[in-house]
């Protein structure tokens, strides 16, 4: 987690998280910690919240007859948790996500698994149309406790340059 204390007034400081465009270097890898263990409640609530009615996510008897033998964690939940794990290192200061590509899920995730993630910086460039911002692309990879890869994707974000983030303004 990248954090700094910014002075916002006499003897007054505010936490600021995330990276500016200038902080990203191609080839750098950020390990996102702590890990996150998936609970049955996580999977059930997310499945209900998103109106995903596939019984493989919440019907133990149905799932027992599948090739997995037990319920799978909803893949969109896995994506959401992994993306969330990466925010403080990659997109805490982002103006917005510009795109997600190449989402792959080579191995299943089950209730009780613990996820870990890391992101590698693939590309960094200044914006052609926004002089105070730039574009960063990362590849995020998630593994579970046994080291098997359960997800990977590339994400491109619009990132402010130093001095141009919302939290650079003292009175927000």
N, C-alpha and C positions, 0 to 999 in steps of 0.2 A: 504494500500500500504506500503510495507516494503522498506524503503530507508535509506541509510546512506551515509555520505560524506567521501570518502576515500582520504587520502593525496597521491598525485601522484608526488609531487615535493615540493620544498620549497614554502610555501604560495600558493599552488595550490591544489585544491580539485576537485573530480569528483563524481557526483551522482552515486550510485550503488543501483539497485533495486533487490528484490527477496530474496529467502531464500537458505541457504546452507543445506546440509543433516542434519547437527547437530541441525538445527533450527526446524525441524519437530518433533512433538510429537504426538503419537497415541492418538486420542480423541480430539485434538485441532480442533476448528472450526474457519474458517476465513470467515468473512462477506465481500463480495466484493461490494464496493461502488465506484462511484455513480451507481445508477440504469441507465437503458437505455430504452428510449421510442422508439418504432418502428414506423417509418414513412412509408407512401405509397411508397415513392421513394426508401427507403431501400429495401422493398419487391420486387418492380418491377425490380430494377437494379440487385439485387441478383438472381432473377428468370431468367432474361435474360442472365446474366453473366454465370450461370451454365447450360444454355440451357434446363432448366426444362420447358416443354411446357404444363404442366397441367393447364387447364384454371381456376381451383379453386384458383390459386394464383394471377391471373391478369385480369380475365374476370368477371366484376361485375354482368352481367346478368346471366351468367352460375352459379356463386357462389350464387346468390339470390335464385336459384332453389334447392340448396343443403340443407342438414339438418342444415348447419351453417347460411344460409341466407346472407352471405357476404364472401368476400375473406379471406382465411386463410393465415397467414404468412408462408412462406416456412420453413419447419422444419429444413432444413440444415442451414438457416439463423439464426434461434433461437439457434441451436447448436453452430454456429460460434460466435455469440455475447456472449453467456454464457461462452464459453471457453475463449474468449478474456477478459471478465470481471475477470476471475480467474488468468490470467497470472502473474500479479505483486505479488500475494500472493503465488502461487504454482509453477509456471514454468518459471519465468523470467530468472533464471540461468540454466535451464535444458539443458542437452546435447541433449536430444531428448525424444519424446513420445515413449513409448514401447507398448502401447495398450490402447484401449478404449473398455469397455464392458458394458453390461446391460443398454444401452441407452433406456430410456422410456419417452414417451410423453403422459401423462394421460389427459391433457386438452389442448384445442386449444389456439393459440395465434393469435390475430387480430391486424391490424393496429391501432395504438393509445395506445396499451397496453404498460405498463412499466415493464421491467424485473428487478428482483433483484436475486442475487445468493449468495451461500455460499458453502464452501468446508470443509468436515471433513476428517482429516487424518486417514486412515484405517490401513496402514502398512508402516513401515520404516525398511530398512535393508541395511547393507553394501553389495556392489557387491562382488560376489565370484571371479570374473575375473578381476575387475578393482579396485585396492586398493585405488584410490583417488576419488571414486564415490560410490553412493548408489542408491537404488531403493525405490521410494515413491509411494504409492497408495492413491488416494483421491476419495471421493464420492462428486460430485458436484450436488447441487439441485437448480433449478431455480423456482421462484414464480413470479406471476404478481401482480399488485397493489391490487387485492382483496384477496391476500394470497393463492390463489390456486396454486398448484404445476403444472408447465407446462413441466418440463423436469428434469430428473436425469440421471446420468451416473457415471461410475467409470473410472478413468484414471490412468495409471501407467507411471512414468517418471524416467529417469536416471538423477540424481542430483549430482553435484560435492560437495565434502567436502570443508570446509573452506580453502581458499588459493589455490584452484585448478580450479576456474571458469575463463572463458575468461576475464571477467572484473577485475580479480585480477592482471592481467598483465598490468602494467602502460602504456605501449606504444602500444595500439591496435588501 
